[in-house]
Each structure stands twice: as structure tokens, then as C-alpha cells.
């Protein structure tokens, strides 16, 4: 796919209450990733996403389990892109995908559907809310053809989390 009709980017303001975000266009199979949050509230928190469909998704903040669970409004950048391989107007190659994992003990390899000319920049987000514990993704070993990932909860938790979907966007540096 080429052109810009396959993606949108925006900022949203969220707190710990689930908020529905409607897309500005219709997607057939959207992949959603979020940036780290702003610093309006100093308590540690992360972004949770769920219920992705062709018209939008739900998003909220989640404090780490040892926190009080309340968090002020924060601003988050969100990138939505159609699943698959794309070429941006400037020629940059991008891939958007989804996989599921419950692995918390060792990194699991994930292969790209294409081989990039150089190791891509990789963004990912947990996009289901199957487990109530706060969880994030960690990456390692990003190459032109694959990366490794695992889920991470707070250190005091046991090494178990139910499977969660992970959305990712990989793009050539540009």
C-alpha cells in the first residue's frame, strides 16, 4: 500500500477510565500503538488499549499494581495503521502487525513479513486487557528480519500473565 490513507496519528487525553477513540477514517484491520504518556501526574503508569475494531478502540492509563490506581489526565500519542506492509510517500518501508504472547521469562522471536534494508525502528503496545495486572512489552535483538519480545509486569509479581495481543509498527529509519 502507498500513500497516507492507510494511517492516522493523533494525541488523546486519557486517565484511568476507559475512553473510546473513534478513527477519522475506516480501517479494515487496524494496528494501534501508543507513545509514552506526558508527565502531568508523577506516579508511574502505562497505556492500556483494548477492543480495536474497524471504527476505533478503547484506551486508558493503568498505574503499576503497587500504586493507588488513580491518575490525572495525560496526553498520549497514538498511531493507527492498516495491518501489512506499506511504503510511505517518501519511500520509507513500514510494517504493522499483531501477535499474541504470554511469555514473561525469555524473549520470543517474531519475524517480520519482509526484510528491511536496515534494522527498523520498532514501536509496540499491548492491545488487549485479558489480565488485570499492569503489563508492558520489552524488545531485544531487533534485526532486518525479526525482533524478540516479552511481557513485563512489576517486579514483585509472579512470572505469569495470560496471553495478550501485541500490536507493533516497524519502520525504516528516515
BELVEN-V30183 format. One record per pair of residues at least 24 apart in sequence whose ideal C-beta (glycine too) atoms are under 6 Angstrom apart, sorted by the first residue. I is the first residue (numbers start at 1). J is the second residue. D is the distance in whole Angstrom. If there is no record, write none. Layout:
# BELVEN-V30183
i=(I	I)
j=(J	J)
d=(D	D)
This chain:
# BELVEN-V30183
i=(1	2	6	6	7	8	9	10	11	11	12	12	13	13	14	14	14	15	15	15	16	16	16	18	18	19	20	20	21	21	21	22	22	23	23	26	27	27	29	30	31	31	31	31	32	32	32	32	33	33	33	33	33	34	34	34	35	37	37	38	38	40	40	41	41	43	45	46	46	47	48	49	49	50	50	52	62	64	64	65	65	65	81	85	92	92	93	94	95	96	97	98	98	99	100	100	102	102	103	104	104	104	104	105	107	107	107	108	109	109	110	110	111	112	115	115	116	116	119	119	120	120	120	121	121	122	122	123	124	124	125	126	127	127	128	128	130	130	131	131	133	135	137)
j=(86	87	82	86	81	80	79	78	75	77	76	78	73	75	59	60	61	61	71	73	60	61	71	58	60	59	56	58	56	57	59	55	56	55	56	54	54	82	83	80	81	83	96	167	57	80	127	167	79	123	125	167	169	76	78	125	77	74	76	74	75	72	74	71	72	67	71	134	136	76	129	125	127	128	129	127	134	134	154	133	134	154	169	114	172	174	172	171	170	169	168	165	167	166	163	165	161	163	150	150	151	159	161	159	140	148	150	149	146	148	147	149	146	145	144	145	144	172	143	144	170	171	172	171	173	147	170	169	166	168	167	164	165	167	164	165	162	164	161	162	157	161	166)
d=(5	5	4	6	4	5	5	6	5	5	6	6	5	6	5	6	6	6	6	5	6	5	5	5	5	6	6	6	5	6	6	6	4	6	5	6	5	6	4	5	5	5	4	5	5	5	6	5	5	5	5	6	5	5	5	5	4	4	5	5	4	5	5	5	4	5	5	6	5	6	6	6	5	6	4	6	5	5	5	6	6	5	6	5	5	4	5	4	5	5	6	6	5	6	5	5	6	4	5	6	5	5	6	5	5	4	5	6	5	5	6	6	5	6	5	5	5	6	6	6	4	5	6	5	6	6	5	5	5	4	5	5	5	5	5	4	5	5	5	4	6	6	6)
